Amino acid sequence: MPLVSVVMPVYNSAATLGAAVRSVLTQTHEDLELLVTDDQSSDGSMDLLREFARQDERVLPERAPEQGGAGRARNLAIERARGDYVAFLDSDDMWLPEKTEKQLAFAASGSAPLTFTSYFKMDADHAGESTDWTPNGRVVRAREHVDYRAMLVRDHIGALTAMYDRNVLGTRLMPEMRKRQDYALWLSIMRDGADARGLAEPLAVYRAQQAGSLSSNKMSLVRYNWALYREHEHLSLPRATRALGGAVWQSVRNSRI
């Protein structure tokens, strides 16, 4: 059975952390390790993680030596990974119980070393668990196949659903950027010649604003996307402009779900 290394950054997430961790520990595919980096939380998140680790040896928390943001926290976790696959989940989202099992089978059925799935959206104040999740109509659909060119126009991969094959790609870290590190990682994998495949079934739940709400935080990503296109991907001004237009349209479209 393949070992899956689950990467989770944490910062002052005590209110939602329990549900996120339990959604990993209740996976039907049990051969996994949960690599958590606490980014200098002050709300008791690390104490909660230590209690999970006491109860389940698969939970492996560490405290970042200094606060460095989500990207650095993820990289510290990735550097500890022992698994055949690396998967990602933030501390306010959840996986449905069969997510890992179904995605591993999907990955084994094709040749793409990077896979992702559709996912549900839930309201920010949702208090339930993954094991009692009731499917709703708020679904972000996964595209069947994505290559580098398609990803430049729009980020098609929800980070909470992404999983890559370490045996094929090696250990891939996220670029040291303030935001959009996940998008930059998918682009770097595809720029090196690997495509991604999407599984249509929604297998994760993303904590979001109310449907129809385009938060100021989302719109602030415009400048980070622009920096990614120009400084990381070295796109020309016309190509970067087209890519940014696609990113803005995606934010608007997804906000309506």
Sine and cosine of phi, psi and omega as CSV:
sin_phi,cos_phi,sin_psi,cos_psi,sin_omega,cos_omega
0.00,0.00,0.75,-0.66,0.00,-1.00
-0.93,0.37,0.61,-0.79,0.09,-1.00
-1.00,0.03,0.76,-0.65,0.01,-1.00
-0.95,-0.32,0.82,-0.57,0.07,-1.00
-1.00,-0.08,0.90,-0.43,-0.03,-1.00
-0.99,-0.15,0.84,-0.54,-0.07,-1.00
-0.98,-0.20,0.82,-0.57,-0.03,-1.00
-0.69,-0.72,0.90,-0.43,0.14,-0.99
-1.00,0.06,0.57,-0.82,-0.04,-1.00
-0.72,-0.70,0.73,-0.69,0.17,-0.99
-0.53,-0.85,0.93,-0.37,0.02,-1.00
0.73,0.68,0.81,0.58,-0.11,-0.99
-0.91,-0.42,0.38,0.92,-0.12,-0.99
-0.83,0.56,-0.53,0.85,-0.07,-1.00
-0.93,0.38,-0.52,0.85,-0.07,-1.00
-0.89,-0.45,-0.18,0.98,-0.13,-0.99
-0.87,0.49,-0.66,0.75,-0.05,-1.00
-0.85,0.53,-0.74,0.68,-0.01,-1.00
-0.90,0.44,-0.61,0.79,0.00,-1.00
-0.91,0.42,-0.74,0.68,-0.01,-1.00
-0.90,0.43,-0.71,0.70,0.00,-1.00
-0.89,0.46,-0.52,0.86,0.02,-1.00
-0.92,0.39,-0.41,0.91,0.09,-1.00
-0.99,0.14,-0.71,0.71,-0.08,-1.00
-0.94,0.35,-0.33,0.94,0.01,-1.00
-0.99,-0.14,0.26,0.96,0.06,-1.00
-0.90,0.44,0.61,-0.79,0.04,-1.00
-0.93,0.37,-0.46,0.89,0.18,-0.98
-1.00,0.03,0.94,-0.34,-0.18,-0.98
-1.00,-0.06,-0.18,0.98,-0.07,-1.00
-0.99,0.11,1.00,0.09,-0.04,-1.00
-0.49,-0.87,0.28,-0.96,0.14,-0.99
-0.77,-0.64,0.67,-0.74,-0.01,-1.00
-0.96,-0.27,0.97,-0.26,-0.06,-1.00
-0.99,-0.11,0.96,-0.29,-0.09,-1.00
-0.93,-0.37,0.75,-0.66,0.13,-0.99
-0.91,-0.41,0.88,-0.47,0.07,-1.00
-1.00,0.02,0.86,-0.52,-0.11,-0.99
-1.00,-0.01,0.85,0.52,0.05,-1.00
0.89,0.46,0.74,0.67,0.04,-1.00
-0.91,0.41,0.43,-0.90,0.03,-1.00
-0.84,-0.54,0.21,0.98,-0.12,-0.99
-0.91,-0.41,0.25,0.97,0.00,-1.00
1.00,-0.02,0.10,0.99,0.01,-1.00
-0.85,0.53,-0.67,0.74,-0.05,-1.00
-0.92,0.39,-0.59,0.80,0.06,-1.00
-0.89,0.45,-0.65,0.76,0.04,-1.00
-0.90,0.44,-0.66,0.75,0.02,-1.00
-0.90,0.43,-0.64,0.77,0.03,-1.00
-0.89,0.46,-0.59,0.81,0.03,-1.00
-0.93,0.38,-0.66,0.75,0.09,-1.00
-0.87,0.50,-0.68,0.74,-0.02,-1.00
-0.91,0.42,-0.56,0.83,0.04,-1.00
-0.91,0.41,-0.57,0.82,-0.05,-1.00
-1.00,0.05,-0.41,0.91,-0.07,-1.00
-0.57,-0.82,0.90,-0.43,-0.10,-1.00
-0.92,0.38,-0.16,0.99,0.03,-1.00
-0.98,0.22,-0.28,0.96,0.03,-1.00
-1.00,0.06,0.87,-0.49,-0.11,-0.99
-0.82,-0.58,0.99,0.11,-0.05,-1.00
-1.00,0.04,0.53,-0.85,0.15,-0.99
-0.64,-0.77,0.48,-0.88,0.04,-1.00
-0.99,-0.16,0.77,-0.64,0.02,-1.00
-0.88,0.47,0.64,-0.77,-0.01,-1.00
-0.89,0.45,-0.45,0.89,0.07,-1.00
-0.44,-0.90,0.37,-0.93,-0.04,-1.00
-0.94,0.33,0.82,-0.58,-0.07,-1.00
-0.71,-0.70,0.04,1.00,0.00,-1.00
1.00,-0.02,0.15,-0.99,-0.10,-0.99
-0.90,0.43,-0.63,0.78,-0.02,-1.00
-0.89,0.46,-0.73,0.68,0.02,-1.00
-0.91,0.42,-0.64,0.77,0.02,-1.00
-0.88,0.47,-0.67,0.75,0.05,-1.00
-0.89,0.46,-0.69,0.73,-0.03,-1.00
-0.90,0.44,-0.63,0.78,0.06,-1.00
-0.87,0.49,-0.59,0.81,0.05,-1.00
-0.95,0.30,-0.70,0.71,-0.01,-1.00
-0.86,0.51,-0.61,0.79,-0.01,-1.00
-0.89,0.45,-0.37,0.93,0.02,-1.00
-1.00,-0.05,-0.07,1.00,-0.13,-0.99
-0.90,0.43,0.68,-0.74,0.08,-1.00
-0.91,-0.43,-0.07,1.00,-0.18,-0.98
-0.98,0.20,0.24,-0.97,0.13,-0.99
-0.96,0.28,-0.50,0.87,0.01,-1.00
-0.80,-0.60,0.51,-0.86,0.12,-0.99
-0.90,-0.44,0.80,-0.59,0.00,-1.00
-0.81,-0.58,0.29,-0.96,-0.15,-0.99
-0.77,-0.64,0.65,-0.76,0.10,-0.99
-0.48,-0.88,0.77,-0.63,0.08,-1.00
-0.99,0.12,0.30,-0.95,-0.17,-0.99
-0.98,0.19,0.04,1.00,0.09,-1.00
-0.88,-0.48,0.12,0.99,0.02,-1.00
-0.93,-0.36,0.02,-1.00,-0.03,-1.00
-0.60,-0.80,0.48,-0.88,0.20,-0.98
-0.98,-0.20,0.59,-0.81,0.16,-0.99
-0.97,0.22,0.43,-0.90,-0.21,-0.98
-0.83,0.56,-0.55,0.84,-0.06,-1.00
-0.99,-0.13,0.19,0.98,-0.09,-1.00
-0.84,0.55,-0.81,0.59,-0.07,-1.00
-0.90,0.43,-0.72,0.70,-0.02,-1.00
-0.86,0.51,-0.74,0.67,-0.04,-1.00
-0.94,0.34,-0.60,0.80,-0.02,-1.00
-0.95,0.31,-0.58,0.82,0.08,-1.00
-0.89,0.46,-0.69,0.72,0.04,-1.00
-0.89,0.46,-0.65,0.76,0.03,-1.00
-0.90,0.44,-0.69,0.72,0.02,-1.00
-0.89,0.45,-0.62,0.78,-0.02,-1.00
-0.94,0.34,-0.36,0.93,-0.06,-1.00
-1.00,0.09,-0.11,0.99,-0.03,-1.00
-0.71,-0.71,-0.11,-0.99,-0.09,-1.00
-0.95,-0.30,-0.03,1.00,-0.04,-1.00
-0.99,0.13,0.80,-0.59,-0.02,-1.00
-0.99,0.16,-0.07,1.00,0.04,-1.00
-0.83,-0.55,0.85,-0.53,-0.01,-1.00
-0.79,-0.61,0.33,-0.94,0.04,-1.00
-0.44,-0.90,0.14,-0.99,-0.06,-1.00
-0.69,-0.73,0.20,-0.98,0.21,-0.98
-0.93,0.37,0.28,-0.96,0.03,-1.00
-0.48,-0.88,0.43,-0.90,0.08,-1.00
-1.00,0.09,0.32,-0.95,0.19,-0.98
-0.90,-0.44,0.64,-0.77,0.06,-1.00
-0.82,-0.57,0.34,-0.94,0.03,-1.00
-0.93,0.37,0.43,-0.90,-0.06,-1.00
-0.87,0.49,-0.49,0.87,-0.05,-1.00
-0.99,-0.10,0.23,0.97,0.01,-1.00
-0.88,0.47,0.74,-0.67,-0.10,-0.99
-0.91,-0.42,0.13,0.99,-0.06,-1.00
-0.99,0.13,-0.02,-1.00,0.02,-1.00
-0.93,-0.36,0.31,-0.95,0.01,-1.00
-0.90,0.44,-0.52,0.85,-0.05,-1.00
-0.96,0.28,-0.26,0.96,0.06,-1.00
-0.88,-0.48,0.37,0.93,0.00,-1.00
-0.91,0.41,0.75,-0.66,0.08,-1.00
-0.97,-0.24,0.89,-0.46,-0.02,-1.00
-0.81,0.59,0.68,-0.74,0.04,-1.00
-0.86,-0.51,-0.09,-1.00,-0.04,-1.00
-1.00,0.01,0.06,1.00,-0.03,-1.00
-1.00,-0.03,1.00,0.02,-0.09,-1.00
-0.82,-0.58,0.78,-0.62,0.16,-0.99
-1.00,-0.08,0.91,-0.42,-0.14,-0.99
-0.99,0.12,0.69,-0.72,0.04,-1.00
-0.99,0.15,0.70,-0.71,0.10,-0.99
-0.97,0.26,0.57,-0.82,-0.10,-1.00
-0.90,0.44,-0.65,0.76,-0.06,-1.00
-0.57,-0.82,0.68,-0.73,-0.01,-1.00
-0.70,-0.72,0.75,-0.66,0.12,-0.99
-0.90,-0.44,-0.04,-1.00,-0.09,-1.00
-0.87,0.50,-0.67,0.74,-0.03,-1.00
-0.88,0.47,-0.69,0.73,0.01,-1.00
-0.92,0.39,-0.59,0.81,-0.02,-1.00
-0.94,0.33,-0.46,0.89,0.05,-1.00
-0.91,0.41,-0.54,0.84,-0.01,-1.00
-0.98,0.22,-0.54,0.84,-0.07,-1.00
-0.32,-0.95,0.66,-0.75,0.09,-1.00
-0.98,0.20,0.97,-0.25,-0.08,-1.00
-1.00,0.04,-0.09,1.00,-0.17,-0.98
-0.94,-0.33,0.88,-0.48,0.14,-0.99
-0.97,0.25,0.85,-0.53,-0.12,-0.99
-0.84,0.54,-0.55,0.83,-0.01,-1.00
-0.93,0.37,-0.14,0.99,0.01,-1.00
-0.92,-0.39,-0.12,0.99,-0.14,-0.99
-0.97,0.25,0.58,-0.82,0.07,-1.00
-0.50,-0.87,0.76,-0.65,0.03,-1.00
-0.84,-0.54,0.43,-0.90,-0.09,-1.00
-1.00,0.00,0.94,-0.35,0.00,-1.00
-0.93,0.36,-0.47,0.88,0.00,-1.00
-0.92,0.39,-0.43,0.90,0.01,-1.00
-0.99,-0.12,-0.72,0.69,-0.14,-0.99
-1.00,-0.10,-0.24,0.97,-0.15,-0.99
0.97,0.23,-0.15,-0.99,0.04,-1.00
-0.99,0.11,0.91,-0.41,-0.04,-1.00
-0.95,-0.33,0.87,-0.50,0.02,-1.00
-1.00,-0.06,0.33,-0.95,0.07,-1.00
-0.99,0.11,0.64,-0.76,0.07,-1.00
-0.85,0.53,0.56,-0.83,-0.03,-1.00
-0.97,0.22,1.00,0.09,0.02,-1.00
-0.80,-0.60,0.44,-0.90,-0.02,-1.00
-0.91,0.42,-0.69,0.72,0.04,-1.00
-0.62,-0.79,0.26,-0.97,0.01,-1.00
0.93,0.36,0.41,0.91,0.02,-1.00
-0.90,0.43,-0.58,0.81,-0.01,-1.00
-0.90,0.43,-0.72,0.69,0.04,-1.00
-0.85,0.52,-0.68,0.74,0.01,-1.00
-0.89,0.45,-0.59,0.81,0.03,-1.00
-0.92,0.39,-0.72,0.70,0.01,-1.00
-0.87,0.49,-0.67,0.74,0.00,-1.00
-0.89,0.47,-0.66,0.75,-0.02,-1.00
-0.92,0.40,-0.60,0.80,0.05,-1.00
-0.90,0.43,-0.69,0.72,-0.03,-1.00
-0.96,0.28,-0.54,0.84,0.05,-1.00
-0.89,0.46,-0.47,0.88,0.02,-1.00
-0.99,0.12,0.06,1.00,0.14,-0.99
0.94,-0.35,-0.04,1.00,-0.01,-1.00
-1.00,-0.09,0.68,-0.73,0.10,-0.99
-0.99,-0.12,0.11,-0.99,0.03,-1.00
-0.83,-0.56,0.51,-0.86,0.05,-1.00
-0.87,-0.50,0.64,-0.77,-0.02,-1.00
-0.94,-0.33,0.69,-0.72,0.07,-1.00
-1.00,-0.08,0.81,-0.58,-0.13,-0.99
-0.92,0.39,-0.50,0.87,-0.06,-1.00
-0.94,0.35,0.77,-0.64,0.07,-1.00
-0.96,0.29,0.84,-0.55,-0.12,-0.99
-0.80,-0.60,0.15,0.99,0.02,-1.00
-0.58,-0.82,0.21,-0.98,-0.05,-1.00
-0.73,-0.68,0.85,-0.53,-0.06,-1.00
-0.98,-0.20,0.76,-0.65,0.01,-1.00
-0.99,0.13,0.88,-0.48,-0.15,-0.99
-0.71,-0.71,0.04,-1.00,0.12,-0.99
-0.96,0.29,0.11,-0.99,0.09,-1.00
-0.87,0.49,0.53,-0.85,0.05,-1.00
-0.81,0.58,0.68,-0.73,0.01,-1.00
1.00,-0.02,-0.05,1.00,-0.02,-1.00
-0.99,-0.16,0.87,-0.49,0.08,-1.00
-0.97,-0.26,0.99,-0.13,-0.15,-0.99
-0.93,0.36,0.39,-0.92,0.05,-1.00
-0.90,0.44,-0.48,0.88,0.04,-1.00
-0.90,0.44,-0.64,0.77,0.05,-1.00
-0.89,0.45,-0.71,0.70,-0.04,-1.00
-0.93,0.38,-0.44,0.90,0.03,-1.00
-0.93,0.37,-0.27,0.96,0.01,-1.00
-0.95,0.33,-0.20,0.98,-0.01,-1.00
-0.83,0.56,-0.74,0.67,-0.05,-1.00
-0.94,0.35,-0.51,0.86,0.05,-1.00
-0.95,0.31,-0.62,0.79,0.09,-1.00
-0.88,0.47,-0.69,0.72,-0.01,-1.00
-0.87,0.50,-0.70,0.71,0.04,-1.00
-0.89,0.47,-0.62,0.78,0.03,-1.00
-0.88,0.48,-0.75,0.67,-0.04,-1.00
-0.91,0.42,-0.66,0.75,-0.11,-0.99
-1.00,0.09,-0.68,0.74,-0.14,-0.99
-1.00,-0.10,-0.53,0.85,-0.03,-1.00
-1.00,-0.07,-0.70,0.72,-0.01,-1.00
-1.00,-0.09,-0.17,0.99,0.06,-1.00
0.83,0.56,0.69,0.73,0.03,-1.00
-0.97,0.23,0.48,-0.88,0.11,-0.99
-0.92,0.39,0.26,-0.96,0.00,-1.00
-0.86,0.52,-0.71,0.70,0.03,-1.00
-0.90,0.45,-0.68,0.74,-0.01,-1.00
-0.92,0.38,-0.63,0.77,0.03,-1.00
-0.91,0.42,-0.61,0.80,0.01,-1.00
-0.91,0.42,-0.69,0.72,0.03,-1.00
-0.90,0.44,-0.67,0.74,0.00,-1.00
-0.90,0.44,-0.66,0.76,0.01,-1.00
-0.90,0.43,-0.62,0.78,0.06,-1.00
-0.87,0.50,-0.66,0.75,0.04,-1.00
-0.91,0.42,-0.62,0.78,0.00,-1.00
-0.91,0.41,-0.66,0.75,0.01,-1.00
-0.91,0.41,-0.68,0.73,0.02,-1.00
-0.88,0.47,-0.63,0.78,0.02,-1.00
-0.89,0.46,-0.68,0.73,0.01,-1.00
-0.88,0.48,-0.68,0.74,0.02,-1.00
-0.90,0.43,-0.72,0.70,-0.02,-1.00
-0.90,0.44,-0.73,0.69,-0.03,-1.00
-0.93,0.38,-0.47,0.88,0.01,-1.00
-0.92,0.39,-0.35,0.94,-0.01,-1.00
-0.99,0.13,-0.17,0.99,-0.02,-1.00
-1.00,0.09,0.00,0.00,0.00,0.00
